[in-house]
Amino acid sequence: MKFRKFAGILLLSMAVPFFSFAQDWHIGAFAGISNYSGDLVQQKVDLKYTRPSLGLLVRKDINRYLTLRAGFTWGIVAAADSTNAEPSLVARNLSFKSNVFEGSLIAEINFLDLDEKGFTPFVFIGVGGFGFDPTAKDISGNVVRLRPLGTEGQGLPQYPQRQPYDLFAWSFPMGAGVKAILNDKWTLGFEIGLRPTTTDYLDDVSTNYVDQNTLLAYRGQKAVDMAFRGDELTGKQTPGVYPPDGTKRGSAKYKDWYAFSGLTITYRLGGGSGWGKVKATRCPILR
């Protein structure tokens, strides 16, 4: 519900330019990749799990060096212990995949006058809200939603401090890029953007294992099966057994991150060819 309200407000703000012919408004699209950083990767980002991302955006040039941007972006994040090198992570054998739907408001700081130079590097920072829903495939290949299972005891009376996590969280987009004018109407850009978040459950992993029998009694066998997957290991790997209550499953020390990186293409609304020219045409000479 929170995400729906946030998305509604964002979409309304994005629609404003369509009712204005100001020349410092731009509409456009984003296409690129998404990545994840969290409890299921050893390094900050595992490029093996790079996935696609797409988005729509609206830009408003405040002046030559400051641009405000509203955007709505979709991407996929995923990871699996099976590709880690650390034996303890391989033995845990967890995995996840989730769609991410982000609405964001971002400030871009341009280092050069884009209309004068034809290009500019820029940095950006902002705030976003995003929806997610981690899933994993069970041993039969069926896709299973993880949150309803309470794999770390969320919502169980024996663990009152662990409440079900929200599927809406906040992110804080930040990054850098470069954009260049193609002609009077079109601008092409490239950017790399990181998103620290307020949730540690983007991957459904955060703290410790809970008692197997308690989880079985309250959530069923599927919850037990998805909370620990080490018993599914085959080949050179030795299958494990469900760990005792309180054994470390993840780490709540750091929140999860995701990243959107790629190309933007924007179209300038109205006539003219730049902020400077727009400003000049807005102040008629009185005779």
Residue pairs with C-beta under 8 A, 6 or more apart in sequence:
2 129
2 166
2 168
3 101
3 103
3 129
3 130
3 131
3 167
3 168
6 103
6 129
6 168
7 72
7 101
7 103
7 129
10 70
10 72
10 103
10 104
10 105
11 72
11 103
13 58
13 70
13 105
14 56
14 57
14 58
14 70
14 72
16 58
17 25
17 26
17 27
17 58
17 60
17 269
18 27
20 269
21 269
21 270
22 269
22 270
22 278
23 268
23 269
23 270
23 271
23 272
23 274
23 275
23 277
23 278
23 281
24 60
24 61
24 275
24 278
25 58
25 59
25 60
25 61
25 268
25 269
25 270
26 58
26 59
26 60
26 61
26 187
26 266
26 267
26 268
26 269
27 56
27 57
27 58
27 59
27 266
27 267
27 269
28 56
28 57
28 58
28 59
28 187
28 264
28 265
28 266
28 267
29 54
29 55
29 56
29 57
29 264
29 265
30 53
30 54
30 55
30 56
30 57
30 71
30 73
30 260
30 262
30 263
30 264
31 53
31 54
31 55
31 262
31 263
32 52
32 53
32 54
32 260
32 261
32 262
32 263
33 50
33 51
33 52
33 53
33 75
33 260
33 261
33 262
34 50
34 51
34 52
34 53
34 75
34 76
34 77
34 100
34 258
34 259
34 260
35 45
35 46
35 47
35 49
35 50
35 51
35 77
35 258
35 259
35 261
36 45
36 46
36 49
36 77
36 78
36 79
36 202
36 203
36 256
36 257
36 258
36 259
37 44
37 45
37 256
37 257
37 258
37 259
38 79
38 200
38 202
38 203
38 205
38 256
38 257
39 200
39 203
39 205
39 206
39 250
39 251
39 256
40 79
40 80
40 81
40 84
40 89
40 94
40 95
40 96
40 203
40 205
41 49
41 79
41 84
42 84
42 85
42 86
42 89
44 257
45 259
46 79
46 83
48 83
49 77
49 78
49 79
49 80
51 75
51 76
51 77
51 78
52 75
52 76
53 73
53 74
53 75
53 76
53 260
53 262
54 73
54 74
54 75
55 71
55 72
55 73
55 74
55 102
55 260
56 71
56 72
56 73
57 69
57 70
57 71
57 72
57 264
57 266
58 69
58 70
58 71
59 67
59 68
59 69
59 108
59 266
60 67
60 68
60 69
61 67
61 275
62 68
63 275
64 110
64 113
64 114
64 115
64 116
64 275
64 276
65 109
65 110
65 111
65 113
66 107
66 108
66 109
66 110
67 107
67 108
67 110
67 122
68 105
68 106
68 107
68 108
69 104
69 105
69 106
69 107
69 108
69 124
69 126
70 103
70 104
70 105
70 106
71 102
71 103
71 104
71 106
72 101
72 102
72 103
72 104
73 100
73 101
73 102
73 104
73 260
74 99
74 100
74 101
74 102
75 99
75 100
75 102
75 258
75 260
76 97
76 98
76 99
76 100
77 97
77 98
77 100
77 132
77 202
77 203
77 258
78 95
78 96
78 97
78 98
79 95
79 96
79 203
80 94
80 95
80 96
81 89
81 90
81 92
81 93
81 94
81 95
81 229
82 90
82 93
82 95
84 90
90 233
90 237
91 230
91 233
91 237
91 240
92 228
92 229
92 230
92 249
93 228
93 229
93 230
93 232
93 233
94 136
94 203
94 205
94 228
94 229
95 136
95 137
95 229
96 134
96 135
96 136
96 146
96 203
96 204
96 205
97 134
97 135
97 136
98 132
98 133
98 134
98 135
98 202
98 203
99 132
99 133
100 130
100 131
100 132
100 202
100 258
101 130
101 131
101 132
102 128
102 129
102 130
102 171
102 195
102 260
103 128
103 129
103 130
104 126
104 127
104 128
104 129
104 171
104 173
105 126
105 127
105 128
106 124
106 125
106 126
106 128
106 173
107 124
107 125
107 126
108 122
108 123
108 124
109 122
109 123
109 124
110 120
110 121
110 122
111 120
111 121
111 122
112 119
112 120
112 121
113 120
113 276
114 120
114 179
114 181
114 187
114 274
114 275
115 181
115 273
115 274
115 275
115 276
115 277
116 276
118 180
118 181
119 178
119 179
119 180
119 181
120 178
120 179
120 180
121 176
121 177
121 178
122 176
122 177
122 178
122 179
123 174
123 175
123 176
124 173
124 174
124 175
124 176
124 177
124 191
124 193
125 172
125 173
125 174
126 172
126 173
126 174
127 170
127 171
127 172
127 173
128 170
128 171
128 172
128 173
128 195
129 168
129 169
129 170
129 171
130 168
130 169
130 170
130 171
130 195
130 197
131 167
131 168
132 167
132 169
132 199
132 202
133 145
133 147
133 167
134 145
134 146
134 147
134 201
134 202
134 203
134 204
135 143
135 144
135 145
135 146
136 143
136 144
136 146
136 204
136 226
137 143
137 144
138 144
138 222
138 225
138 226
139 225
139 232
144 222
144 226
146 204
146 226
147 154
147 164
147 165
147 167
147 201
147 204
149 219
149 220
149 222
149 223
149 226
149 227
150 156
150 164
150 215
150 218
150 219
150 223
151 204
151 215
151 223
151 226
151 227
152 162
152 205
152 206
152 207
152 208
152 209
152 210
152 227
152 249
153 159
153 162
153 210
153 214
153 215
154 162
154 163
154 164
154 165
155 162
155 163
155 164
156 162
156 210
156 214
156 215
156 218
156 219
158 210
158 211
158 214
159 210
162 207
165 199
165 201
166 199
169 197
169 198
169 199
169 202
170 197
170 198
171 195
171 196
171 197
171 198
171 258
172 195
172 196
172 197
173 193
173 194
173 195
173 260
174 193
174 194
174 195
174 196
175 191
175 192
175 193
175 194
175 261
176 191
176 192
177 189
177 190
177 191
177 192
177 193
177 264
178 189
178 190
178 191
179 187
179 188
179 189
179 190
179 264
180 187
180 188
180 189
181 187
182 188
184 268
184 272
184 273
184 274
185 267
185 268
186 265
186 266
186 267
186 268
187 264
187 265
187 266
187 268
188 263
188 264
188 265
189 263
189 264
189 265
189 266
190 262
190 263
190 264
191 261
191 262
191 264
192 259
192 261
193 259
193 260
193 261
194 257
194 259
195 257
195 258
195 259
195 260
196 255
196 257
197 255
197 256
197 257
197 258
198 255
199 255
199 256
200 206
200 250
200 252
200 254
200 255
200 256
201 256
202 256
202 258
203 250
203 256
205 249
205 250
206 249
206 250
206 251
206 252
207 249
207 250
207 252
208 245
208 246
208 247
208 248
208 249
209 227
209 228
209 242
209 243
209 244
209 245
209 246
209 247
209 248
209 249
210 227
210 245
211 245
212 224
212 242
212 245
214 245
215 223
215 224
215 227
216 223
216 224
224 242
227 242
227 249
228 240
228 242
228 243
230 239
230 240
230 241
231 239
231 240
231 241
231 242
232 239
233 239
233 240
243 249
270 278
272 278
272 281
